[in-house]
Amino acid sequence: MIADLFRKTVFFLLSVALIIPVAKAQNTEPLTLKSALNYALTNYTDARKAKLDVTNAQYQVDEVRARALPQISGSGALNYNPLLQMSALPGELNPVNPGQTLLVAFGQKWNANVGVSVTQNLFDQSVFVGLKAAKTTREFYQLNAELTEEQVLEKVATSYYQILVQRQQIATTDSNIHTTQKVRGVIQGQFENGLGKKIDVDRLDVKLSNLQSQRQQQLNAVAMSENQLKFFIGMPIGTPVIIPDAETKAIEVFAIDLPDTIATDNRTNVLVLQKQQELLKQKRQSILAEYYPSLSLSGNYSYQGLSNNFPVFKGASGGANWFDVSTVGLNLKIPIFNGGGTKARTKQVDIEIGKLKEDMYATTQNLNLDYDNAKTQIKNSVIILNNQQKNIELAQKVMDNTQNNYQQGLATLTDLLDAQTALYDAQNTYSVSLLDYRVAEVKLIKAKGQLRTLLVD
């Protein structure tokens, strides 16, 4: 009886272990393109780092602003002087041996003090320029975060569409396997009835084996593409995902009326470079600020105590003397000559600005090039897809006629296999062309600066 109870317990635990993963898989929500894009903007490493840069930019603003605020510090010290500094007094002051220099020790063995000091910049051109540069830096990182998000959206969308088309290719292979199996069944029946050849059956077995191998390769490609998609969106690789088949069927192919040129001034790539140019100009102003004088107000207060006995914190009755000390000052610093270092650093920034202008020109050219290429590719993809759709219909018609003729003995097995291969190639080419169209569409959306429209249903 104990053995039966043990077996039932083991069976129950195994059943639970098998049911739980299935339940988890069933509860996995479908990963649509929109949900994948939104997930990436929240979880992908580059996107999160860009957001951290924006947050850090605010701290940089705070750091520079602190230079314009009062700087307050406190201090304290306790010193013991085992040997006091000796000072020489003129011999005229020597009451014992007039005319002989008199050495006298000034100070006491113990010296303690506590104090506070305050410094306030009244005028410092570098601080004013630094504040402007810090705010510009924050704007730069905000634009850079937007650019990073656009790059993430492009990678995720391209990867997502690749998975859809790869799965469509698997469906095409499955259809080809099903058709080949039907033909093999017919020929196997003919062979068993003495009307067919064993070599024809073997040839179809070889083709089925090749198709099964090809299908396995396609399954592996989909698995790797799904892992790549998870990486792009910042999802743990081991997380199961379900990509709905409806997304594949939802791909619509249509011609798009495209203008000859696009505006590039409002593109994030260009705006980032413009903001970087603004930062370099402010860096130049910061260097030139070294020519300006600076003015600051300072003040300090301390409370000091002297005694030959320890502890020095006793009052006058204990041999300690305590007194206040304070100063207030106005400090002016006027730069006169630094060997031409400021001028050299200014010229270096001028070179950086010149190089950045070249980058801006190249970026504008690349944007126009990407737009022209995407426009050309999407037009060609539409033409190819329309032609390939007609080609599939024609190949299917040839396949049906050849199969009918083969069954009536009017066509050879080679003719049948060739027609079947032509149909499969046409279907596969259509799938590849569909991917080209989708990728071109993403590139076109990117070239127009509208990648965020992918986030909208």
VOGU-3710 file (C-alpha; in Angstrom, 3 decimals, decimal comma):
1> miadlfrktv> 0,000/0,000/0,000  2,884/2,355/0,787  4,406/1,573/-2,596  1,118/2,461/-4,330  0,902/5,725/-2,391  4,489/6,539/-3,335  3,804/5,881/-7,021  0,676/8,059/-6,927  2,610/10,882/-5,268  5,386/10,702/-7,853
11> ffllsvalii> 2,836/10,627/-10,662  1,075/13,686/-9,210  4,322/15,665/-8,880  5,365/14,779/-12,422  1,951/15,817/-13,715  2,223/19,172/-11,938  5,752/19,672/-13,279  4,511/19,065/-16,818  1,355/21,150/-16,491  2,960/24,279/-15,026
21> pvakaqntep> 5,274/25,014/-18,034  2,343/24,450/-20,391  0,216/26,843/-18,365  2,975/29,438/-18,422  3,342/29,072/-22,170  -0,391/29,414/-22,627  -0,428/32,554/-20,476  2,330/34,183/-22,533  0,899/37,300/-24,138  1,340/37,721/-27,913
31> ltlksalnya> 4,272/39,944/-28,800  2,993/42,394/-31,400  5,244/44,891/-33,152  3,875/47,751/-31,054  4,386/45,897/-27,770  7,915/44,899/-28,821  8,794/48,530/-29,627  7,387/49,831/-26,343  9,171/47,088/-24,415  12,457/48,048/-26,083
41> ltnytdarka> 12,118/51,733/-25,190  11,772/50,751/-21,542  14,174/47,828/-21,211  16,869/47,914/-23,903  20,289/48,788/-22,488  21,086/51,630/-24,901  17,697/53,261/-24,287  18,098/53,056/-20,512  21,643/54,442/-20,694  20,417/57,364/-22,786
51> kldvtnaqyq> 17,784/58,151/-20,141  20,456/58,011/-17,440  22,520/60,513/-19,456  19,544/62,892/-19,446  19,242/62,561/-15,677  22,983/63,034/-15,252  22,859/66,209/-17,362  20,664/67,833/-14,704  23,305/67,050/-12,099  25,895/68,710/-14,333
61> vdevraralp> 23,728/71,829/-14,391  23,542/71,720/-10,601  27,316/71,337/-10,379  27,990/74,453/-12,449  25,270/76,427/-10,669  27,014/75,646/-7,366  29,976/77,753/-8,503  27,731/80,826/-8,492  26,513/80,178/-4,948  28,369/80,988/-1,692
71> qisgsgalny> 31,123/78,540/-0,782  31,165/77,949/2,982  33,660/75,811/4,875  34,555/75,230/8,492  37,926/74,416/10,037  39,482/73,466/13,332  42,978/72,708/14,577  44,896/71,838/17,735  48,689/72,282/17,602  51,459/71,576/20,084
81> npllqmsalp> 54,775/73,424/19,699  57,554/71,571/21,570  60,077/74,160/20,325  58,820/77,697/19,944  60,058/79,955/17,182  62,793/82,314/18,444  62,795/85,950/17,331  65,780/88,354/17,569  65,256/91,703/19,285  67,663/94,655/18,962
91> gelnpvnpgq> 70,309/94,947/21,696  68,882/98,279/22,768  65,937/96,374/24,225  68,178/94,049/26,279  67,813/95,170/29,910  70,562/92,859/31,176  73,278/93,264/28,526  72,520/96,442/26,574  73,729/96,264/22,974  73,602/92,452/22,847
101> tllvafgqkw> 70,948/90,897/20,586  68,171/89,369/22,616  66,519/86,067/21,515  62,934/85,783/22,677  60,420/82,957/22,114  57,015/84,232/20,989  53,862/82,179/21,321  52,834/79,384/23,617  53,081/75,606/23,609  49,433/74,928/22,806
111> nanvgvsvtq> 47,385/76,606/20,051  43,748/75,793/19,237  41,327/77,417/16,814  37,976/76,880/15,152  36,621/78,969/12,318  34,402/79,405/9,288  35,128/81,009/5,896  32,810/82,238/3,131  33,599/83,036/-0,521  31,122/84,506/-2,990
121> nlfdqsvfvg> 31,851/85,065/-6,677  30,697/88,527/-7,691  31,847/88,311/-11,297  33,309/85,291/-13,072  32,654/85,036/-16,784  33,536/81,331/-16,850  30,693/80,596/-14,399  28,119/82,373/-16,584  29,286/80,557/-19,703  29,403/77,275/-17,784
131> lkaakttref> 25,751/77,630/-16,787  24,708/78,107/-20,408  26,868/75,162/-21,483  25,400/72,918/-18,783  21,850/73,661/-19,928  22,872/73,033/-23,539  24,430/69,736/-22,448  21,109/68,680/-20,948  19,346/69,499/-24,225  22,041/67,589/-26,123
141> yqlnaeltee> 21,494/64,439/-24,069  17,737/64,738/-24,499  18,174/64,830/-28,276  20,707/62,024/-28,109  18,197/59,937/-26,143  15,630/60,510/-28,903  18,199/59,497/-31,526  19,037/56,337/-29,571  15,351/55,468/-29,332  14,965/55,897/-33,101
151> qvlekvatsy> 17,894/53,550/-33,687  16,346/51,007/-31,316  12,981/51,270/-33,086  14,609/50,660/-36,455  16,494/47,562/-35,268  13,472/46,096/-33,512  11,102/46,692/-36,441  13,541/45,189/-38,962  14,171/42,162/-36,740  10,454/41,675/-36,101
161> yqilvqrqqi> 9,563/41,717/-39,799  12,377/39,302/-40,556  10,851/36,798/-38,149  7,437/37,189/-39,803  8,815/36,522/-43,267  10,954/33,609/-42,065  7,844/32,033/-40,592  6,090/32,619/-43,892  8,938/30,775/-45,605  8,400/27,858/-43,216
171> attdsnihtt> 4,735/27,827/-44,180  5,754/27,713/-47,845  8,099/24,792/-47,132  5,339/22,967/-45,245  3,030/23,431/-48,220  5,724/22,052/-50,526  6,271/19,071/-48,215  2,535/18,378/-48,166  2,320/18,525/-51,963  5,365/16,277/-52,365
181> qkvrgviqgq> 3,925/13,756/-49,927  0,696/13,637/-51,920  2,624/13,044/-55,149  4,713/10,370/-53,462  1,542/8,661/-52,264  0,226/8,522/-55,820  3,498/7,214/-57,236  3,862/4,711/-54,388  0,396/3,385/-55,275  1,348/3,154/-58,940
191> fenglgkkid> 4,542/1,299/-58,039  2,694/-1,181/-55,867  0,257/-1,813/-58,741  3,117/-2,352/-61,176  2,496/0,917/-63,024  5,348/2,938/-61,579  9,081/2,764/-60,960  10,903/2,356/-57,656  13,417/5,023/-58,710  10,594/7,588/-58,909
201> vdrldvklsn> 9,626/6,810/-55,315  13,280/7,118/-54,236  13,674/10,453/-55,975  10,666/11,812/-54,094  12,033/10,429/-50,819  15,268/12,326/-51,450  13,326/15,507/-52,156  11,235/15,079/-48,985  14,408/14,548/-46,954  15,924/17,736/-48,399
211> lqsqrqqqln> 12,753/19,675/-47,665  12,688/18,413/-44,076  16,323/19,473/-43,633  15,548/22,861/-45,131  12,579/23,226/-42,797  14,769/22,454/-39,801  17,249/25,108/-40,916  14,436/27,609/-41,230  13,196/26,722/-37,735  16,697/27,297/-36,370
221> avamsenqlk> 16,866/30,637/-38,194  13,564/31,714/-36,633  14,779/30,678/-33,168  17,978/32,721/-33,597  16,041/35,688/-34,965  13,688/35,544/-31,984  16,675/35,556/-29,633  18,089/38,534/-31,496  14,749/40,318/-31,179  14,701/39,625/-27,436
231> ffigmpigtp> 18,199/41,089/-27,176  17,191/44,210/-29,097  14,200/44,839/-26,846  16,056/43,993/-23,618  14,051/40,854/-22,841  15,706/37,853/-21,101  16,697/35,337/-23,771  14,953/32,484/-21,963  11,569/34,235/-21,981  9,081/32,483/-24,309
241> viipdaetka> 7,432/34,721/-26,895  4,451/34,266/-29,185  4,407/36,260/-32,409  0,895/36,197/-33,859  0,431/34,807/-37,359  -2,034/37,621/-38,025  0,875/40,061/-38,155  2,262/38,222/-41,175  -1,012/38,376/-43,047  -1,448/42,048/-42,163
251> ievfaidlpd> 1,433/43,115/-44,397  -0,099/45,234/-47,130  1,805/46,133/-50,242  0,892/49,336/-52,023  2,623/52,042/-54,003  3,443/55,217/-52,097  3,416/58,693/-53,564  6,798/60,058/-52,499  8,188/63,589/-52,878  11,562/64,060/-54,549
261> tiatdnrtnv> 13,233/65,559/-51,466  12,712/65,682/-47,723  13,454/68,310/-45,081  16,511/67,386/-43,019  16,752/70,375/-40,676  14,310/68,841/-38,201  15,888/65,365/-38,217  17,196/64,180/-34,881  20,613/63,341/-36,366  21,038/66,913/-37,542
271> lvlqkqqell> 19,627/68,434/-34,354  22,126/66,467/-32,270  25,010/67,801/-34,360  23,632/71,340/-34,181  23,449/71,096/-30,410  26,981/69,714/-30,357  28,109/72,714/-32,410  26,435/75,003/-29,875  28,353/73,246/-27,107  31,651/73,794/-28,921
281> kqkrqsilae> 30,888/77,493/-29,331  30,178/77,739/-25,626  33,400/75,884/-24,924  35,195/78,531/-26,969  33,492/81,269/-24,940  34,552/79,516/-21,751  38,176/79,582/-22,889  37,910/83,263/-23,846  36,535/83,911/-20,357  40,100/83,460/-19,122
291> yypslslsgn> 40,822/86,958/-20,478  38,184/88,459/-18,179  38,997/89,615/-14,640  37,207/87,918/-11,770  35,930/89,486/-8,591  34,964/87,704/-5,392  34,070/88,573/-1,831  35,587/86,598/1,027  35,250/86,563/4,769  36,332/84,374/7,649
301> ysyqglsnnf> 35,910/84,191/11,372  37,895/82,112/13,875  38,137/81,681/17,608  41,665/80,953/18,846  43,119/79,876/22,126  46,761/79,908/23,419  48,199/78,235/26,496  51,355/76,629/27,824  49,283/74,004/29,581  46,972/71,250/28,376
311> pvfkgasgga> 44,078/71,153/28,074  44,018/74,469/26,312  40,237/74,649/26,564  40,335/76,018/30,099  39,592/79,670/30,660  41,906/82,459/31,733  41,987/81,004/35,226  43,631/77,886/33,796  46,298/79,823/31,910  44,509/79,819/28,518
321> nwfdvstvgl> 43,791/82,923/26,491  40,969/82,906/23,929  40,201/85,648/21,404  38,274/86,292/18,173  39,803/86,865/14,727  37,897/87,877/11,568  38,654/89,301/8,138  36,599/90,509/5,185  38,183/90,901/1,747  37,424/91,869/-1,825
331> nlkipifngg> 39,552/89,858/-4,265  40,271/90,960/-7,819  42,164/88,790/-10,267  43,307/90,296/-13,574  44,915/87,957/-16,138  47,809/89,612/-17,957  49,850/87,027/-19,882  49,814/83,221/-19,973  52,156/82,544/-22,858  49,458/82,320/-25,553
341> gtkartkqvd> 47,852/79,200/-24,060  44,330/80,657/-24,234  44,709/81,562/-27,894  46,008/78,069/-28,728  43,064/76,375/-27,003  40,648/78,685/-28,819  42,135/77,713/-32,182  41,808/74,035/-31,292  38,079/74,519/-30,669  37,807/76,341/-34,002
351> ieigklkedm> 39,220/73,239/-35,681  36,673/71,047/-33,873  33,852/73,320/-35,049  35,155/73,094/-38,624  35,241/69,281/-38,449  31,727/69,237/-37,007  30,440/71,323/-39,921  31,824/68,675/-42,250  30,014/66,000/-40,215  26,782/67,981/-40,493
361> yattqnlnld> 27,161/68,209/-44,260  27,924/64,483/-44,519  24,956/63,625/-42,282  22,613/65,690/-44,448  23,948/63,973/-47,548  23,508/60,555/-45,925  19,923/61,364/-44,984  19,145/62,363/-48,561  20,932/59,252/-49,821  19,007/56,993/-47,436
371> ydnaktqikn> 15,755/58,577/-48,547  16,515/58,167/-52,253  17,651/54,562/-51,752  14,597/53,700/-49,638  12,315/55,380/-52,165  13,898/53,438/-55,035  13,885/50,173/-53,096  10,263/50,420/-52,050  9,143/51,236/-55,618  11,125/48,288/-56,949
381> sviilnnqqk> 9,777/46,040/-54,190  6,201/46,894/-55,125  6,900/46,062/-58,777  8,705/42,834/-57,881  5,985/41,709/-55,475  3,239/42,333/-58,019  5,167/40,437/-60,676  6,028/37,646/-58,255  2,377/37,288/-57,231  1,482/36,725/-60,888
391> nielaqkvmd> 4,426/34,336/-61,166  3,101/32,266/-58,242  -0,328/32,030/-59,847  1,235/30,950/-63,136  3,554/28,430/-61,446  0,586/26,980/-59,558  -1,334/26,593/-62,819  1,656/24,874/-64,456  2,004/22,615/-61,423  -1,653/21,571/-61,513
401> ntqnnyqqgl> -1,570/20,872/-65,271  1,726/18,950/-65,022  0,427/16,841/-62,151  -2,736/16,038/-64,100  -0,682/15,146/-67,199  1,632/12,969/-65,121  -1,288/11,013/-63,707  -2,484/10,439/-67,283  0,993/9,416/-68,439  1,489/12,548/-70,568
411> atltdlldaq> 4,353/14,015/-68,489  7,449/12,579/-66,862  8,332/12,678/-63,169  11,108/15,136/-64,026  8,509/17,497/-65,476  6,448/17,159/-62,325  9,394/17,810/-59,997  10,519/20,772/-62,090  7,039/22,308/-61,924  6,900/21,729/-58,174
421> talydaqnty> 10,367/23,293/-57,698  9,377/26,294/-59,820  6,290/26,841/-57,661  8,317/26,578/-54,459  10,968/28,985/-55,792  8,292/31,486/-56,777  6,718/31,327/-53,328  10,080/31,630/-51,589  11,118/34,562/-53,781  7,870/36,289/-52,895
431> svslldyrva> 8,638/35,859/-49,196  12,119/37,334/-49,637  10,706/40,206/-51,681  8,148/40,803/-48,951  10,964/41,181/-46,426  12,748/43,586/-48,772  9,574/45,633/-49,023  9,078/45,745/-45,246  12,723/46,686/-44,609  12,521/49,367/-47,286
441> evklikakgq> 9,346/50,659/-45,654  11,112/50,927/-42,283  14,059/52,716/-43,898  11,676/55,089/-45,646  9,899/55,860/-42,384  13,289/56,427/-40,770  14,430/58,694/-43,627  11,295/60,780/-43,142  11,930/60,977/-39,379  8,670/59,202/-38,534
451> lrtllvd> 9,830/56,034/-36,774  7,643/56,828/-33,774  4,565/56,299/-35,931  5,307/52,569/-35,568  4,234/52,906/-31,947  0,722/53,824/-33,077  -1,721/51,152/-34,167
//
